[in-house]
Amino acid sequence: MQQNITGLDELLAGYAAGTLAAPAHALVGAHLELADRNRSYVASMEALAGTGLDEVDPVAFLDRDAALKAIFEGVHPSGDPIEVERSAVSSDLPTSLLSIAKGPIADLPWKTLLPGVKECRFGEIDGCNVSAIWVKGGRAMPSHTHHGTELTLVLQGGFSDLSGHYVRGDIAFADDSVDHRPIADDGEDCICFAVTEGRLQLTGLVGRFIAPFVRN
């Protein structure tokens, strides 16, 4: 697993502050349901805001885990243990996504983009383009870049690209500086939930060939 830690910290801080666009908020909520490693961080940010320290820049904690442990030592400033709600998963979708994707996953209105790759578009929500991508195990997405920022949450399976390997619960970041070709892990289909600020742009020989036939 490899993630943009600074970008992830900013995203988690925005989630705790309630400042994210609705689909990005849902994506981070689903991340917290699927992976427990950042729940205490979000709870700590919420505790900071709740004690009047909302002007503290959470991204300033470069060694966030050590800093927060030193401040709170695992407890709320009131002395009570920090409790993080663990949302239940309904069917095969995290509950945070059910307001957008009316699961289960298999029943979503998937459309084939190319052999081994399907997409379900949920449209534009709160200024963001929202979709799910289903890639057959071992298959590669066409090489592409992005007009704007893209957040991708892995719901099932995993994939690799030049930035690292991502598995269930991981969030991948991409923007117009990234030209990549994600490849789904062998043995299991990869299903992701994506929130973007702009459209995807196909690159490479295959991308240039099929681009006229892909909906923008």
N, C-alpha and C positions, 0 to 999 in steps of 0.2 A: 504494500500500500504506500502511495506517495501522494500527499495533498499539499496545496498551497496554504501553509499554516497561517500566514498573516491574513490572507483573504478569508480563510475560514473563521478566524477569530473576529474579524470585522462583521462577517455574516452572522455569527452567533451573537455578537453584541447587538446588532440590529434587531435580531429576533427577540432578545431579552427586553430591548427598549420598545418593541412594537412598531418599528419604523420601516420594516420591509414591505414591499409590494405583496399583495395577498398571495399570489402563487409562490413567490420566494419564501414567504412565511410558512406556507404549507409544506414546501420542500424541506426546509430546515426542521420543522416539526416531525416530519417523517424520518429524517436522519436521526433525530434524538430517540425515536421509537425503535429504530432498527439497530442502533449502535449506542452503547451506554457510556463511551469514553468521554463525551462532552457534556453529559447531563449536569455534573457537578459544577462545571464552568458556567453554564447558563444559569443555574441556580444561584451561584455566587454573584453574577452580574445583576440578577434580579434583586438579590439581597442588598447589594451596593445601592441600587436605585431606591430601594425601600427604606434605607437608613439615611437618606438625604445626601448621599455621595454620588448623585447622578452626574456630577460634572467631571468625575474621574474618567479619564480616557482608558477604556478597557484594553485597547490595542497597545497601550504603553507597557503592559505586562509582557515583556518579551519571553521571560521564563514564567509563563502564566501559572503553571501548576504549582511551582515552588512558591511564587509570590502569594497566590491565594491561600495555600496551605499555611504560610507564615501569618497571614492576616486572620484567617478564620479558624485554622486548625480543625477543619471539618465541622464547624458549628456556625450557626447564624450568630450575628453580633449580639442578639438577645440572650444567647446561651442555649437556645434550643437547637437540636440537630436539624440540619438542612434536609428536607424531604423533597425528593423529585418524583413527580407523578410519572408512572410508567403506563403509557397509553396502551390499551388493548389493540390487537390487530384483528380486524374483521375480514374474513375470507383471506385473500392473499395480498390485500392492500393495507398499508398503514392507515389508521383512522384519520390522520391529518390530511390525507389526499382524497377522502371520500366525498368531500364537497365539490371536488373538481372531476375526479374519475369515479364514475358510479360502478365500481368493481362488481364481480371479480375480474381479474385481468383478462381471462380468456373471453369474456363477454363484451369487451370494449370494441368499438367499431374500427377494427384494424383495416388498413389499406396497404396493399403490397407496393413498395417503392421499387424494388428490384429483387431478384431471387435471393431468398434468405434474409431479407430486411423488410419489416413492416413498420408502419407508423399509425398512431392514433392522435389526431389533432383535436385539442380542446378549445382552440381559438385564441383570441386575444383577451386577456384578463388583467385588469388594472395596469394596462400599458405594456404587458409582457406577452410574448407568444409562448403558448404552453402545449406540450405534446408528450407522448410516450413513444419510445422506440423499442422494437423487438428484433434482435439479431440472433440468428441461428448459431449455435455453438460452433466455434472454429471459423466463422465467416467474418469478413472485414467490411466495415463501412467504406464507401468511397472517400478518397482524400477530400478534405474540405477545410475551409476557414469560416469565420463568422463576421457578420456586420454588427458589432456590438458584443456584449458579454453573454456567455452561456453558462448556466449552472446545470449540472447533470448528476442526478442521484441514482445510484444502482439499487434496483429493487430485487433483482434476481441474477444469479450468475456473476460474471465479472468480465472486465475487458482491460486491454493494455493499449497504450499509445506511447509516444515519445516521452511523455511526462511521468509515466509510471503505470502501476497496476492497481485497478480499482475493483473492489468487491462489494457485496451487499452492505448497504448503509453508508458507503463512501460518497463524497461529493467531489466531482471534478470541475475545474474551472477552465474556461477557454475564452479567448477574445480574438480580435482581428490580427493579433501578433502570432497566433497559433495556427499552423497548417498541419493537420494530423489525420491519421488513418486508424481509428480505433478498431481493434480486433477482439471479438468475443472469445472468451476462454473455451477450450475444447471440453466437450462432455456435457455442457449445459447451456441452454439458450440464455442470452443476456437481455434483460428488460430494464429500461431506464426511464426516469421521469425527468424532463428537461424544461427549463425556463430560460428564455432568451430575450434580449432587448432588440435584436434584429434578425434578419433572415440568414440562413446558412448559404454559403457559396461553395459549390463543388469545384474542385481543382483536379489536376492530373488528367491523363488521357481518358479514363473512364468517365470522370466527372464532366469533362467538356463534351463527351459524346451524349450522355443522358440528360445533361442540364436542360435542353429545350423541352424535355418531356416531364420535368419535375415541377410541381406546383410551387409557386412562391407565395 
